[in-house]
Amino acid sequence: MPVEFRFTCPLVNGIHARPASVLADVVRGYRARVTIARDGAAAVELVSVLSVVGLDIKVNQECVIVADGIDAVSAIAALTKFVEEKLASVDDVSDVGHAAGTEGSANLPMALRNRDVAFVSGRAVCGGIGMGAAVIVGGLALSDAALRATPVSVEAEVTKVRDAIAKTHAELHTRAKSAKGIAADLLRAHAAIADDPALRADIEKRISRATTAARAVVAAGEAFAGELRKATSAYIRDRAVDVIDVCEQILEKIGTLGGTTNVALENDSVVFAETLTANQLLKMDRSKLRGLVLGGIGATSHTVILARSFRIPTVIDVRNAVGLVAAGTRVIVDGEGGLVLTSPGDAARRYFEREIRSRERAAERVRVLAQGSATTIDDASIEVGVNASTPDEVRGATANGADGVGLLRTELLFLDRATAPSEEEQYSAYTGVVKAAAGRPVIIRTFDIGGDKPAAYLNMPEEENPFLGVRGLRLYEKHPDVLSAQLRAILRVALVGPVKIMAPMVSTPEEAVWFRERVEATRRQLAAEGVSTSSVPVGIMVEVPSVATVMDQLCEVVDFFSIGTNDLCQYWMAVDRGNAGVAGLYNARRPSFLRVLSQIVRGAKAGGRWIGMCGEMAGKRGNLPLLLGMGLDEISVAPGEVAAIKALVREARAEECRALLERACACRTPGDVDALVAASGWRETQAAAIVDRSLVMVESDATSKEEAIQEAIGVLLAAGRIERPRDVEDAVWAREATYSTGLGFGFAIPHCKSDAVTIPSLAVVKLTRGIEWGSLDGGAVSAVLLLVVPSSDAAGSHMKVFAKLARKLMHEDFRARLMGAASPEEVEACLRIELEIS
Amino acid sequence: MKIVAVTACPTGIAHTYMAAEQLEKAAKAAGHSIRVETQGAMGIENELTAKDIAEAEIAIFAVDIEVEQLSRFSGKKVLRVGVAEAIKNPKGVLAKAGA
C-alpha cells in the first residue's frame, strides 16, 4: 500500500544537487521504492540525485513523495521528520548572496587607456588582481589511447565502470570527511552523483550497445549535463558542471582521461577554462593559483562559489576563454574591472603591480585596526557589532573585526507575501547568518510589523495612527502561530551558534514577562518533540519611553536590552521625523534625550544587565564620545564602519567622555551639544590630519604622469583615506583634462573632489627622476602633491589648508624647504609648520 | 595704482589661490595697491566691496569659469585672462592692465 507525504520546497535555490543528495541518503537504507514528483512532472526515484535535480523543483513548489514497499511507512516517517526539521538548513544560504554576482563593467584604468593595451572583458565575480602564466584546461576529454580502444566485452567493461564508480564514490566520501564548510557539502553532493542509479544505468545501457566504459561515461555525463542545462533555474543549470566533474573522476579511475583533471600548477598561474569543475579547483595548488578566467560557467556555480571563498580574482562570461592565449603566456586578471589582459606590456604590468602593492598595504592596515577589542586608553571596552541582514554582509563584517551582529531584522522575510514564512524557511535564513558570524553572537529581533506594512495574512485592521497602534510585540498575541514558528526557528538555530532573541515595541514589564513565557513555552514544546535547545538570552528593544522609568523591574525579567534610538527619539519628542513640519525637533543630541538615554543605561547597569544600542545614533562617529560616556556595552553600526570606530575608541578616554556627556546633559539645545562636542576636539576620523607622514612617499620610481598619479592614489588607499581608487583616478584625470596641474618649479598639484574620498588628504610623492607633466614652465616634475576632498565635504576647514598650500607654493623659500625635506617625517614637519597645522 | 581682481578656477581647490597669491605678490613688488577676491570651493572670500571696485582703476579677472556677482563690475574697465596666465606671468598680466 503506497504511503505519501506532501511538502512545500523551502529552499530558495530549489532542490539542487546538495539537498537532493541528502534526501537520497535518508531513503537509501529502506527497501521501499520511493519516488518524488512535482506538479506537471512525472515521478522519479528519490535515490537518483540526478533525476531529482532534473525535476527542477523550485522554492515554494508543492512536492509529493510516495513510498511503496514493506517498510514504506517508516521510510515516509523518516522523510517527514527530515523535511520538516532539516531540509531547509541543508541549503547553504550563503550561496544566495552570491547568486546575483557583482556586475563588473569592463573598465580599463584611466592610466592605461592611451597605452594600446590588449584586453578582453567579462564579468568580475571576485575582486583583486592576479598575475601569472596562462594554464589552459579543457573539458571532458579522453586520452588518445582511450579514443582508439575497442570494448573487450560487455561484462569486462561493466566491471571496469562499476569498479571506477565505487572507487570514486569511496574517495569522495573520505575527502568529504576531512573537508570543511562549503567544500565538504560539495564533496558529499558529488559522492551522491557518483552513486546515482540513473547515471549508472545509463552508462551500462550504453556499454551494452558495444562501446567502451570510457566512451559510455563521456556520453552519459554529457547527456545528463545537457538535461540539467535545460532547467529553468540558473542555479540548477550551473549544476551541469558537477556531473562533468564526477564523470571526470570516474574516467580518471578507469585510467582513460585526457589528462587535465589534476591541473598541476608549477608557478604563479592564471587558469583559463570553458568550464572548470569544482573538483579541479579544489585539487589545484592554490598557493600558485593567481586568477581564473572562465567561459560557460555561471556566477552560482560551485566553482565560482569556491573561488570567492578562496578570494581568487575571477572573471567569468569570457567568450572563447580557452582560445584566447597560448599556454604559458604571462597574463593579468583584473577582478576589479572584469578584464583579462592577454599581452600586458610594461606599462600595464607596472600599473597592476603597483595596485597589488597598495591593496596589500590597505588590507594590512584594516586587519591591524580591526583586530582585538575596542578599548579606550583608560581601559573601558565596548563591543562593536553590526546591523546586517545577509550572510555575505555578516561574513565581510566579521572578517573586518565586528564583535557580533547587534541587530538582525527579520521583517523582510515576512513582507510582500501571501503567507507567513515557515519555520524551516526562517531556520534556513537564520542559519546562514549565524554560520557567517562564525561564533560571534547574533541578536535576532522578532518581526516588527505595523499597520503600515504589507503583510495581508496578518489581517491588520486599518488604523488611524499605526505608529501608535498594533505593531511589534502588540501584534503577537493575535498571531501565536506566526510567533511560535519564528521562536522555534531561532531556538533551533541556537544550536548552530550563539544567538539572542529580542522583542520589539515592549512598553511594559508585563509584556516582557509575557514574551519571556512564550519563549519558555516554545522551548518546552521543542523539548517534548525531542529537540534539545541550549539556553538563549531573551531581551527587549528599548524604544518606548515608558520603559525608561521601570528599568529596575525589567532587569528582573529580561537578560539584555538594545536601545533603538530612531523610534525612541520619535516617541520621546512626539515627532514624526518624516514630517517636515516637525522634523526639526527630532535630534538625538537633544539634551532631554541624552538624559533619558543615560538614565536607561544606568538602569540596566544597576540591574546587572547588558545594554547595547542599535539605530542611527550609534552609527555616527561624532556621537561616539557621548556613547562611551554613557557606558554602553555595545554599539551596532554599519559593516563598513567597524574598523574605523574601533580605531576611534582606542584614541578616546572614557573618563573624559563621561565628563563630556555630563556637560552635554546640562546643555539647553542640540546646537549647544554640537558646539560642546566640537570644542572637545573630538575627531570623526582616526588621527586623520590632512597632512601625515603616512601620506608621504619620498622615493617613487614612477616614470610617467599616469604612474605618478596612480602612485599617489595608492598611498591614499593604503592609508585608508579613499575607497575605489579607480574612481579617484577618473576624477583626477577629469581635472587634468581642463588644463595641466603642473605648476612649474618641479611641482605638480593634481586634485579632485570625489565620493570615493573618505577623508580630505594631501599625498606627497617625490619622484626619483623628473617626469613630463605639461607644466606651465615646460619643466619636469619631481614632486607630486595630490589633494583630495570628499564630494560631500568640499567646503570644510581642510579647504583653508589647501588654499594656504596653494598660496605658499608661489613662494620660492617654501618650495625649497619642501624639496629639501628628505624623509616622510621631515615632509610632515615642514608642512605642519608652514601650513600652521597644530 | 589701485587694482581689484577676481580669481576662479574649475575645482576651486588650488589654482584660484595660486593666482591670487601671484597677483598680490607682483602688485606689491611694483608698488601697486591690490585687493583680490577668490571665488573657490569655500565660496567668495575677501569679497570686494562697491567702494573697492569704485576706487580701482581696473578690474582683473583671472578666471576659467564665470565670475559670480558680475553686476558689481558693470561699467568697470575689466581685463580678463586665464588663471594659468596669472600664475605663470603675473607681471605680464599687470602690464596688460596698464599698471
Interface residues (C-beta under 8 A of the other chain):
Chain A: R735 T738 Y739 T741 L743 G744 I749 H751 C752 K753 L776 D777 L787 V789 A794 A795 M799 K800 F802 A803 K804 L805 A806 R807 L809 M810 H811
Chain B: P10 T11 I13 A14 H15 T16 Y17 M18 A20 E21 Q22 K25 T38 G40 A41 M42 G43 D64 A84 I87 K88
